[in-house]
Amino acid sequence: MPGRPPLSNLARMNTQIHFGIGDTSLGLVLVAVSAKGVCSILIGAASATLARDLQRRFPDAELIRDDAKLRGALADVRAFVDAPGKGLDLPLDVSGTDFQKRVWRALTKIPAGSTASYADIARRIDAPKSFRAVAQACGANPIALAIPCHRVVRNDGALSGYHWGVARKRELLEREARA
């Protein structure tokens, strides 16, 4: 979103980030890694849009496209998309505010095939009145799938916003429920 500050402290470190883009049954996926691990997984329809989103998230980093280097991580993400019951176990380099990190840790504890509401997550992180801030943290999540913000729903169980589209969110949840 224009005018938003970088989503990661890593962005200010003037570091190298290698990324690759591959096809999945949900569209294209971009996987980006720093020296410490996966720092971003983005889903979309166009390579150029994904690359711009990565640049926005890490404006001071040197971005290097290297599909060959990311082949293994891309294959892991592709396998997760097709069979989410197997999980996605990649080393992560997560940067965000302390609050965002608390939310994201809570999201990783939601089992595949299950959902939680924004209010549930707020209670789990001992910030029961912060459900709107939880929703914002979900929207700022730079690591789709590995930090499963797609498992968070409204209090009434309805699907709500998902950075990569509600249709993708629905499909991911349906796949997990079948797994």
C-alpha contacts under 8 A as a table, 3 or more apart, distances in Angstrom:
res1	aa1	res2	aa2	distance
1	M	4	R	5.87
6	P	9	N	7.58
6	P	11	A	6.56
6	P	56	R	6.75
6	P	57	R	5.01
6	P	58	F	6.32
6	P	59	P	7.15
7	L	11	A	7.69
7	L	57	R	5.46
7	L	58	F	7.54
7	L	95	S	7.53
7	L	96	G	6.31
7	L	140	A	6.73
7	L	142	P	7.38
8	S	11	A	5.43
8	S	12	R	7.75
8	S	57	R	6.75
8	S	58	F	6.93
8	S	94	V	7.83
8	S	95	S	4.83
8	S	96	G	5.25
9	N	12	R	5.67
9	N	13	M	7.15
9	N	95	S	5.63
9	N	96	G	6.46
10	L	13	M	5.23
10	L	14	N	7.65
10	L	15	T	7.44
10	L	58	F	7.08
10	L	61	A	7.92
10	L	95	S	6.54
11	A	14	N	6.52
11	A	15	T	7.60
11	A	57	R	6.90
11	A	58	F	4.16
11	A	59	P	5.93
11	A	60	D	5.46
11	A	61	A	5.80
12	R	58	F	7.56
12	R	59	P	7.77
12	R	60	D	5.87
12	R	61	A	7.44
13	M	60	D	7.14
13	M	61	A	7.08
14	N	60	D	5.04
14	N	61	A	4.61
14	N	62	E	6.86
15	T	34	S	7.72
15	T	60	D	7.50
15	T	61	A	4.86
15	T	62	E	6.04
16	Q	34	S	6.46
16	Q	35	A	7.80
16	Q	61	A	5.57
16	Q	62	E	4.64
16	Q	63	L	5.99
16	Q	64	I	7.21
17	I	32	A	6.35
17	I	33	V	5.54
17	I	34	S	4.83
17	I	35	A	7.66
17	I	61	A	6.54
17	I	62	E	6.09
17	I	63	L	4.97
17	I	64	I	6.13
18	H	32	A	5.59
18	H	33	V	5.42
18	H	34	S	6.63
18	H	63	L	5.92
18	H	64	I	4.69
18	H	65	R	5.71
18	H	66	D	6.17
18	H	69	K	7.95
18	H	70	L	7.77
19	F	30	L	6.74
19	F	31	V	5.49
19	F	32	A	4.07
19	F	33	V	6.25
19	F	63	L	7.22
19	F	64	I	6.18
19	F	65	R	4.88
19	F	66	D	5.74
19	F	67	D	6.72
19	F	70	L	6.54
20	G	30	L	5.66
20	G	31	V	5.53
20	G	32	A	6.57
20	G	65	R	5.68
20	G	66	D	5.44
20	G	67	D	4.15
20	G	68	A	7.59
20	G	69	K	7.67
20	G	70	L	5.46
20	G	71	R	7.51
20	G	74	L	7.27
21	I	28	L	6.71
21	I	29	V	5.58
21	I	30	L	4.41
21	I	31	V	6.48
21	I	47	S	7.01
21	I	67	D	6.35
21	I	74	L	7.45
22	G	28	L	5.60
22	G	29	V	5.50
22	G	30	L	6.67
22	G	67	D	7.86
22	G	74	L	6.49
23	D	26	L	7.97
23	D	27	G	5.90
23	D	28	L	4.55
23	D	29	V	6.25
23	D	78	R	7.59
24	T	27	G	5.19
24	T	28	L	5.78
24	T	29	V	6.75
24	T	78	R	5.49
24	T	81	V	7.03
24	T	82	D	7.93
25	S	78	R	7.90
25	S	81	V	7.19
25	S	82	D	7.07
26	L	43	I	7.89
26	L	81	V	7.39
26	L	168	R	6.72
27	G	43	I	6.79
27	G	44	G	5.85
27	G	45	A	5.55
28	L	43	I	5.78
28	L	44	G	5.26
28	L	45	A	5.58
28	L	46	A	6.87
28	L	47	S	7.18
29	V	41	I	6.87
29	V	42	L	5.61
29	V	43	I	4.53
29	V	44	G	6.36
29	V	50	L	7.96
29	V	74	L	7.80
30	L	40	S	7.65
30	L	41	I	5.50
30	L	42	L	5.04
30	L	43	I	6.41
30	L	50	L	6.59
30	L	51	A	7.86
30	L	74	L	7.88
31	V	38	V	7.10
31	V	39	C	8.00
31	V	40	S	5.86
31	V	41	I	4.60
31	V	42	L	6.68
31	V	70	L	7.27
31	V	73	A	7.10
31	V	74	L	6.49
32	A	38	V	5.71
32	A	39	C	5.77
32	A	40	S	5.04
32	A	41	I	6.39
32	A	70	L	7.94
33	V	36	K	7.39
33	V	37	G	5.23
33	V	38	V	4.18
33	V	39	C	5.30
33	V	40	S	6.95
33	V	93	D	7.86
34	S	37	G	5.37
34	S	38	V	6.32
34	S	39	C	6.24
34	S	93	D	7.18
36	K	91	P	7.58
36	K	92	L	7.16
36	K	93	D	5.61
37	G	90	L	7.60
37	G	91	P	4.95
37	G	92	L	4.64
37	G	93	D	4.82
38	V	41	I	7.56
38	V	90	L	6.99
38	V	91	P	6.07
38	V	92	L	4.57
38	V	93	D	5.42
38	V	94	V	7.83
38	V	143	I	7.84
39	C	92	L	6.11
39	C	93	D	4.83
39	C	94	V	5.88
39	C	95	S	7.74
39	C	142	P	7.12
39	C	143	I	6.58
40	S	54	L	7.67
40	S	142	P	5.05
40	S	143	I	4.52
40	S	144	A	7.38
41	I	142	P	6.41
41	I	143	I	4.49
41	I	144	A	5.15
41	I	145	L	7.41
41	I	146	A	7.92
42	L	50	L	6.64
42	L	54	L	7.98
42	L	142	P	7.16
42	L	143	I	6.75
42	L	144	A	5.98
42	L	164	W	7.88
43	I	50	L	7.25
43	I	144	A	7.44
43	I	164	W	6.02
44	G	47	S	7.65
44	G	49	T	7.46
44	G	50	L	6.40
44	G	164	W	6.53
45	A	49	T	7.73
46	A	49	T	5.35
46	A	50	L	6.41
47	S	50	L	5.15
47	S	51	A	6.14
48	A	51	A	5.10
48	A	52	R	6.18
49	T	52	R	5.11
49	T	53	D	6.20
50	L	53	D	5.08
50	L	54	L	6.25
51	A	54	L	5.07
51	A	55	Q	6.19
52	R	55	Q	4.97
52	R	56	R	6.12
53	D	56	R	5.06
53	D	57	R	6.25
54	L	57	R	5.10
54	L	58	F	6.17
55	Q	58	F	5.12
55	Q	59	P	5.18
55	Q	61	A	7.89
55	Q	63	L	7.50
56	R	59	P	5.39
57	R	142	P	7.96
58	F	61	A	5.51
66	D	69	K	5.45
66	D	70	L	6.47
67	D	70	L	5.11
67	D	71	R	5.91
68	A	71	R	5.10
69	K	72	G	7.61
70	L	73	A	5.37
70	L	74	L	5.94
71	R	74	L	5.14
71	R	75	A	6.07
72	G	75	A	5.06
72	G	76	D	6.24
73	A	76	D	5.01
73	A	77	V	6.25
73	A	90	L	7.57
74	L	77	V	5.14
74	L	78	R	6.06
75	A	78	R	5.00
75	A	79	A	6.04
76	D	79	A	5.12
76	D	80	F	6.21
76	D	88	L	6.89
77	V	80	F	5.03
77	V	81	V	6.22
77	V	88	L	6.94
78	R	81	V	5.17
78	R	82	D	6.37
79	A	82	D	5.20
79	A	83	A	5.89
79	A	84	P	7.53
80	F	83	A	5.03
80	F	84	P	4.53
80	F	85	G	7.52
80	F	86	K	6.61
80	F	87	G	6.15
80	F	88	L	5.99
81	V	84	P	5.70
81	V	172	L	7.37
82	D	175	R	7.76
83	A	86	K	6.15
83	A	175	R	7.30
83	A	176	E	7.66
83	A	179	A	6.75
84	P	87	G	5.54
84	P	88	L	7.68
84	P	112	A	7.18
84	P	172	L	7.97
84	P	175	R	6.77
84	P	176	E	5.52
84	P	179	A	6.64
85	G	112	A	6.50
85	G	176	E	6.13
85	G	179	A	4.99
87	G	112	A	7.84
88	L	145	L	7.70
88	L	146	A	6.02
89	D	146	A	7.51
90	L	146	A	7.67
94	V	101	K	7.72
94	V	143	I	7.97
95	S	101	K	7.57
96	G	99	F	7.95
96	G	100	Q	5.82
96	G	101	K	6.13
97	T	100	Q	5.11
97	T	101	K	6.22
98	D	101	K	5.14
98	D	102	R	6.27
99	F	102	R	5.12
99	F	103	V	6.34
99	F	137	A	7.88
100	Q	103	V	5.09
100	Q	104	W	6.06
100	Q	134	V	7.68
100	Q	137	A	5.19
100	Q	138	C	7.97
101	K	104	W	4.98
101	K	105	R	6.01
102	R	105	R	5.22
102	R	106	A	6.31
102	R	125	I	6.50
103	V	106	A	5.12
103	V	107	L	6.28
103	V	121	I	6.93
103	V	122	A	7.73
103	V	125	I	6.84
103	V	134	V	6.45
103	V	137	A	6.79
103	V	138	C	7.66
104	W	107	L	4.96
104	W	108	T	6.43
104	W	137	A	7.68
104	W	138	C	7.49
104	W	141	N	7.56
104	W	147	I	6.18
104	W	149	C	7.84
105	R	108	T	5.27
105	R	109	K	6.86
105	R	147	I	7.80
106	A	109	K	5.31
106	A	110	I	7.11
106	A	121	I	6.64
106	A	124	R	7.06
106	A	125	I	7.11
107	L	110	I	5.48
107	L	121	I	7.56
107	L	147	I	6.28
107	L	148	P	5.88
107	L	149	C	6.33
107	L	151	R	7.62
107	L	152	V	7.90
108	T	111	P	7.67
108	T	146	A	7.54
108	T	147	I	5.61
108	T	148	P	6.20
110	I	114	S	6.42
110	I	115	T	6.68
110	I	116	A	7.20
110	I	148	P	7.90
110	I	151	R	7.22
111	P	114	S	5.52
111	P	115	T	7.79
112	A	151	R	7.95
112	A	176	E	5.62
112	A	177	A	7.43
113	G	173	L	6.29
113	G	174	E	7.71
113	G	175	R	7.90
113	G	176	E	4.47
113	G	177	A	4.33
113	G	178	R	7.71
113	G	179	A	7.57
114	S	151	R	6.71
114	S	173	L	7.98
114	S	177	A	7.52
115	T	151	R	4.66
115	T	152	V	5.57
115	T	153	V	6.64
116	A	120	D	5.88
116	A	121	I	6.80
116	A	151	R	6.44
116	A	152	V	5.04
116	A	153	V	6.09
117	S	120	D	4.94
117	S	121	I	6.40
117	S	152	V	5.28
117	S	153	V	4.75
117	S	154	R	5.22
117	S	155	N	5.23
117	S	157	G	7.22
118	Y	121	I	5.21
118	Y	122	A	6.23
118	Y	131	F	5.15
118	Y	132	R	7.46
118	Y	134	V	6.03
118	Y	135	A	6.20
118	Y	152	V	6.23
118	Y	153	V	6.51
118	Y	154	R	6.34
118	Y	155	N	7.04
119	A	122	A	4.92
119	A	123	R	6.21
119	A	128	P	6.68
119	A	129	K	7.65
119	A	130	S	7.52
119	A	131	F	4.87
119	A	134	V	7.94
119	A	155	N	6.93
120	D	123	R	5.20
120	D	124	R	6.19
120	D	128	P	7.99
121	I	124	R	4.92
121	I	125	I	6.33
121	I	131	F	7.43
121	I	134	V	7.10
122	A	125	I	5.41
122	A	126	D	6.36
122	A	127	A	5.02
122	A	128	P	4.74
122	A	129	K	6.82
122	A	130	S	5.65
122	A	131	F	5.32
122	A	134	V	6.33
123	R	126	D	5.00
123	R	127	A	5.58
123	R	128	P	4.32
123	R	129	K	7.88
124	R	127	A	7.53
124	R	128	P	7.82
125	I	128	P	7.69
127	A	130	S	5.48
127	A	131	F	8.00
128	P	131	F	6.90
130	S	133	A	5.19
130	S	134	V	6.18
131	F	134	V	4.86
131	F	135	A	6.27
132	R	135	A	5.01
132	R	136	Q	6.35
133	A	136	Q	4.94
133	A	137	A	6.16
134	V	137	A	5.03
134	V	138	C	6.21
135	A	138	C	5.05
135	A	139	G	6.28
136	Q	139	G	4.97
136	Q	140	A	6.22
137	A	140	A	5.00
137	A	141	N	6.25
138	C	141	N	5.22
138	C	149	C	5.56
139	G	149	C	7.98
139	G	162	Y	6.87
139	G	163	H	6.04
141	N	144	A	6.71
141	N	147	I	7.34
141	N	149	C	7.34
143	I	146	A	5.98
143	I	147	I	5.74
144	A	147	I	5.67
144	A	148	P	6.26
144	A	149	C	7.06
145	L	148	P	4.79
145	L	149	C	7.36
145	L	150	H	7.49
148	P	151	R	5.81
149	C	152	V	5.63
149	C	162	Y	7.88
150	H	153	V	7.84
150	H	162	Y	6.77
150	H	169	K	5.36
150	H	172	L	7.36
150	H	173	L	7.33
151	R	169	K	7.94
151	R	173	L	6.94
152	V	159	L	7.98
153	V	156	D	7.86
153	V	157	G	5.58
153	V	158	A	5.93
153	V	159	L	5.18
153	V	160	S	6.15
154	R	157	G	5.19
154	R	158	A	5.38
154	R	159	L	6.28
154	R	160	S	6.35
155	N	158	A	7.39
159	L	166	V	7.00
159	L	169	K	7.87
159	L	170	R	7.43
160	S	166	V	6.75
161	G	165	G	7.07
161	G	166	V	6.09
162	Y	165	G	5.10
162	Y	166	V	5.44
162	Y	169	K	6.59
164	W	168	R	6.67
164	W	169	K	7.61
165	G	168	R	5.43
165	G	169	K	6.45
166	V	169	K	4.84
166	V	170	R	6.08
167	A	170	R	5.13
167	A	171	E	6.22
168	R	171	E	5.03
168	R	172	L	6.08
169	K	172	L	5.19
169	K	173	L	6.23
170	R	173	L	5.21
170	R	174	E	6.13
171	E	174	E	5.07
171	E	175	R	6.10
172	L	175	R	5.14
172	L	176	E	6.17
173	L	176	E	5.09
173	L	177	A	6.12
174	E	177	A	5.06
174	E	178	R	6.35
175	R	178	R	5.21
175	R	179	A	6.26
176	E	179	A	5.08
